[in-house]
Amino acid sequence: MKCQKCQQETFLPFKCPYCGNYYCAEHRLPENHQCQQIELARTPKQEAPQPIIFQKQKPHEEYTVTYIPTQLPKTKIHFSKKETKHLTIAALLVIGIALSTSMPPYQTINETTSLAIFTLILTASFFTHEIAHKITAQKNNLWAEFRLTFTGAILTLISIISPLFKIISPGAVVIAGITSTKSIGKISIAGPLTNITLSTALLTTAFLTPQYHLVLLLCAAFNAWIALFNLIPFGILDGFKIFLWNKKIWTLTFAASLALTIVSFKYVFEIL
């Protein structure tokens, strides 16, 4: 998301509590972005609520326990009109990728049926990954919405017509708010975990439904690969943030996605 003061891209934008706009770390304070509602920031705040004091007496002994309620308000899962628009465009791009893929028929189903199944599962897998990030972030009282990215959308669009490579990365969930490395790690791992779960379920289902064997194996392989790629501990990928949070958890999830990728592609290549 771009800072509304300097227009620079920022990974974790800050929302001004007074004007409601989003800014980078340099311009997050009201006085640094010439906030139009800065007078609200200068308004004396209400006094903090008086602490609740419990007293308990015993013979020759008295002690008190003092605390102040600190429960944060719960954030509801919601989708804005702008986010819905971006999700719709992203869905069309992902569907275009799926439809541009040549699917071989297998046993009792033809190419049209297998392509329809592949398109449905591919689109659902992409959005399950992104929505998992969003829900986890909002449950942590953070602002989180899906946004298209120019570079990702262009690469995805080119992939629709290109027979050489297929890249599905039209956008990502952007989050904002004060958080920690642990929270960011949990938000980041939510996406790959959904793909690992889907890959395992599809791999199991593939052997229980012979007529859909190949197309389900392809979908299982796709989900395993998406999880594996996103778990690479580099750059803006989920794996880097998970690795910074907890190296043991990263190792386990990376190993699981790697094993699923090898197994699922092995079965696919054996059939083809």
VMD Tcl script that draws the C-alpha trace (Angstrom):
set ca {
  {0.00 0.00 0.00}
  {1.23 3.54 -0.78}
  {1.79 6.16 1.91}
  {-0.77 8.91 1.27}
  {1.84 11.53 2.10}
  {4.98 10.51 0.13}
  {3.34 7.90 -2.16}
  {6.02 5.30 -1.36}
  {5.06 1.61 -1.13}
  {5.05 0.40 2.46}
  {4.63 -3.20 3.66}
  {3.08 -2.33 7.03}
  {1.24 1.00 6.69}
  {0.02 2.86 9.76}
  {-3.58 4.07 9.97}
  {-3.99 7.55 11.42}
  {-6.67 7.33 14.15}
  {-7.77 10.90 13.41}
  {-8.05 11.25 9.61}
  {-8.30 7.52 8.81}
  {-5.63 7.56 6.06}
  {-2.60 5.23 5.80}
  {1.04 6.34 6.04}
  {4.58 4.97 6.20}
  {6.57 4.90 9.44}
  {8.08 8.33 8.69}
  {4.72 10.05 8.22}
  {2.54 8.07 10.66}
  {2.34 10.87 13.26}
  {-0.38 13.52 12.67}
  {2.14 16.37 12.65}
  {4.30 14.60 10.03}
  {1.53 14.29 7.45}
  {-0.23 17.60 8.20}
  {-3.30 15.78 9.47}
  {-6.51 17.65 8.76}
  {-7.90 16.43 12.08}
  {-4.80 17.28 14.11}
  {-6.89 19.32 16.54}
  {-8.38 16.03 17.72}
  {-4.90 14.81 18.55}
  {-4.38 17.87 20.71}
  {-7.69 17.46 22.57}
  {-7.11 16.43 26.20}
  {-7.86 12.75 26.59}
  {-10.30 11.47 29.14}
  {-8.86 10.25 32.37}
  {-8.10 6.56 32.53}
  {-10.66 4.46 34.39}
  {-9.97 3.96 38.05}
  {-8.41 0.59 38.80}
  {-10.55 -2.01 40.52}
  {-9.14 -2.84 43.90}
  {-9.85 -6.08 45.70}
  {-9.02 -6.30 49.35}
  {-8.94 -9.39 51.50}
  {-8.14 -9.46 55.16}
  {-6.79 -12.24 57.31}
  {-5.73 -12.16 60.92}
  {-2.66 -9.96 61.16}
  {-2.52 -9.78 57.35}
  {-3.90 -7.56 54.62}
  {-3.13 -7.46 50.92}
  {-4.65 -5.91 47.81}
  {-4.77 -6.91 44.17}
  {-5.09 -4.12 41.65}
  {-5.78 -4.40 37.95}
  {-7.05 -2.32 35.04}
  {-9.10 -3.99 32.27}
  {-7.08 -4.20 29.04}
  {-9.30 -6.29 26.76}
  {-9.08 -5.17 23.12}
  {-12.24 -4.85 21.02}
  {-12.80 -7.78 18.66}
  {-12.51 -7.09 14.95}
  {-15.24 -8.54 12.72}
  {-14.34 -10.22 9.45}
  {-15.48 -7.90 6.69}
  {-14.81 -7.04 3.05}
  {-14.85 -3.48 1.72}
  {-16.23 -2.52 -1.71}
  {-12.71 -1.77 -2.95}
  {-11.44 -5.14 -1.74}
  {-14.36 -6.95 -3.39}
  {-13.50 -5.24 -6.68}
  {-9.86 -6.30 -6.43}
  {-10.85 -9.86 -5.52}
  {-13.16 -10.05 -8.54}
  {-10.42 -8.96 -10.95}
  {-7.96 -11.38 -9.34}
  {-10.51 -14.20 -9.68}
  {-10.88 -13.53 -13.41}
  {-7.09 -13.62 -13.83}
  {-6.76 -16.91 -11.93}
  {-9.62 -18.43 -13.93}
  {-7.83 -17.30 -17.11}
  {-4.69 -19.14 -16.00}
  {-6.66 -22.32 -15.33}
  {-8.51 -22.20 -18.65}
  {-5.25 -21.65 -20.54}
  {-3.90 -24.93 -19.17}
  {-4.19 -27.97 -21.39}
  {-5.72 -30.78 -19.36}
  {-5.39 -34.41 -20.51}
  {-8.54 -36.58 -20.20}
  {-8.40 -39.51 -17.85}
  {-10.50 -42.67 -17.97}
  {-14.22 -41.83 -17.67}
  {-14.05 -38.02 -17.80}
  {-13.21 -35.88 -20.81}
  {-10.95 -32.86 -21.12}
  {-13.78 -30.33 -20.64}
  {-14.88 -31.87 -17.36}
  {-11.34 -32.19 -16.01}
  {-10.61 -28.58 -17.00}
  {-13.73 -27.37 -15.19}
  {-12.74 -29.25 -12.03}
  {-9.17 -27.97 -12.26}
  {-10.37 -24.36 -12.74}
  {-12.69 -24.53 -9.75}
  {-10.12 -26.05 -7.39}
  {-7.28 -23.80 -8.63}
  {-9.31 -20.62 -8.05}
  {-10.55 -21.83 -4.66}
  {-7.01 -22.76 -3.60}
  {-5.63 -19.31 -4.41}
  {-8.34 -17.46 -2.53}
  {-8.33 -19.84 0.43}
  {-4.65 -19.00 0.86}
  {-5.24 -15.24 0.75}
  {-8.40 -15.21 2.86}
  {-6.61 -17.27 5.53}
  {-4.07 -14.43 5.84}
  {-6.89 -11.87 6.05}
  {-8.96 -13.66 8.69}
  {-5.93 -14.36 10.89}
  {-4.84 -10.71 10.69}
  {-8.30 -9.36 11.49}
  {-8.60 -11.73 14.42}
  {-5.40 -10.11 15.70}
  {-7.13 -6.69 15.55}
  {-5.25 -5.59 12.44}
  {-6.55 -3.95 9.30}
  {-6.27 -6.47 6.45}
  {-7.55 -6.32 2.86}
  {-6.66 -7.96 -0.44}
  {-5.10 -5.64 -3.02}
  {-4.00 -6.16 -6.60}
  {-0.37 -5.34 -7.38}
  {0.60 -3.91 -10.76}
  {3.60 -6.20 -11.33}
  {1.80 -9.33 -10.10}
  {-1.32 -8.66 -12.14}
  {0.70 -8.04 -15.32}
  {2.73 -11.24 -14.84}
  {-0.47 -13.22 -14.24}
  {-2.05 -11.68 -17.34}
  {1.00 -12.56 -19.46}
  {0.89 -16.11 -18.08}
  {-2.60 -16.57 -19.52}
  {-1.27 -16.28 -23.08}
  {2.22 -17.64 -22.49}
  {2.80 -21.39 -22.98}
  {6.26 -21.19 -21.38}
  {5.47 -20.22 -17.80}
  {2.52 -19.85 -15.46}
  {2.64 -17.40 -12.57}
  {-0.35 -16.80 -10.31}
  {0.33 -13.70 -8.24}
  {-2.24 -10.99 -9.01}
  {-2.10 -9.51 -5.54}
  {-1.77 -10.10 -1.82}
  {-3.36 -9.30 1.52}
  {-2.04 -6.01 2.94}
  {-2.10 -5.54 6.71}
  {-1.71 -2.45 8.87}
  {-1.39 -1.84 12.59}
  {0.95 -2.26 15.51}
  {1.95 -5.91 15.81}
  {4.82 -8.23 16.65}
  {7.08 -10.77 14.93}
  {5.00 -13.57 16.46}
  {1.71 -12.17 15.11}
  {3.21 -11.60 11.67}
  {4.54 -15.16 11.71}
  {1.13 -16.60 12.57}
  {-0.56 -14.51 9.89}
  {2.02 -15.59 7.32}
  {1.81 -19.31 8.07}
  {-1.99 -19.35 7.73}
  {-1.78 -19.26 3.91}
  {0.67 -22.12 3.34}
  {-1.10 -24.25 5.95}
  {-4.34 -24.05 3.97}
  {-2.53 -25.26 0.85}
  {-0.87 -28.11 2.76}
  {-4.27 -29.14 4.12}
  {-5.89 -28.94 0.69}
  {-3.05 -30.90 -0.92}
  {-3.36 -33.68 1.66}
  {-7.15 -33.85 1.24}
  {-6.97 -33.85 -2.57}
  {-4.23 -36.49 -2.59}
  {-6.35 -38.76 -0.41}
  {-9.52 -38.13 -2.43}
  {-7.68 -38.86 -5.70}
  {-7.19 -42.51 -4.71}
  {-10.80 -42.86 -3.55}
  {-12.28 -41.56 -6.84}
  {-10.58 -43.30 -9.80}
  {-12.60 -41.36 -12.39}
  {-11.11 -38.08 -11.12}
  {-7.71 -39.52 -10.25}
  {-5.46 -37.43 -12.50}
  {-7.14 -34.04 -12.16}
  {-7.22 -34.32 -8.35}
  {-3.55 -35.33 -8.30}
  {-2.73 -32.25 -10.39}
  {-4.66 -30.06 -7.97}
  {-2.89 -31.69 -5.02}
  {0.48 -31.06 -6.69}
  {-0.46 -27.44 -7.35}
  {-1.38 -26.79 -3.71}
  {1.78 -28.49 -2.46}
  {3.91 -26.39 -4.82}
  {2.17 -23.14 -3.82}
  {2.85 -23.91 -0.15}
  {6.48 -24.85 -0.86}
  {7.14 -21.73 -2.94}
  {5.59 -19.38 -0.37}
  {7.63 -21.00 2.42}
  {10.95 -20.05 0.82}
  {12.59 -17.84 3.50}
  {13.39 -14.95 1.20}
  {12.17 -11.42 0.47}
  {8.47 -10.72 0.90}
  {7.45 -14.40 0.84}
  {5.61 -15.91 3.81}
  {8.54 -18.18 4.60}
  {10.85 -15.29 5.54}
  {8.42 -13.94 8.16}
  {7.73 -17.43 9.52}
  {11.48 -18.15 9.71}
  {12.05 -14.96 11.74}
  {9.25 -15.93 14.12}
  {9.96 -19.63 14.74}
  {12.57 -21.67 12.88}
  {11.24 -25.03 14.15}
  {7.73 -24.33 12.88}
  {9.13 -23.13 9.56}
  {11.20 -26.34 9.24}
  {8.20 -28.58 9.89}
  {5.88 -26.80 7.45}
  {8.57 -26.56 4.77}
  {9.36 -30.28 5.12}
  {5.65 -31.17 4.90}
  {5.13 -29.10 1.75}
  {8.30 -30.51 0.17}
  {7.20 -34.10 0.86}
  {3.72 -33.44 -0.56}
  {5.22 -31.81 -3.67}
  {7.52 -34.76 -4.36}
  {4.81 -37.40 -3.76}
  {2.05 -35.69 -5.74}
  {4.21 -34.87 -8.75}
  {5.64 -38.39 -8.69}
  {2.14 -39.85 -9.08}
  {1.28 -37.33 -11.82}
  {4.38 -38.15 -13.86}
  {3.77 -41.88 -13.48}
  {0.30 -41.51 -15.03}
  {1.38 -39.13 -17.79}
}
mol new
graphics top color blue
foreach p $ca { graphics top sphere $p radius 0.5 }
foreach p [lrange $ca 0 end-1] q [lrange $ca 1 end] { graphics top cylinder $p $q radius 0.2 }
display resetview
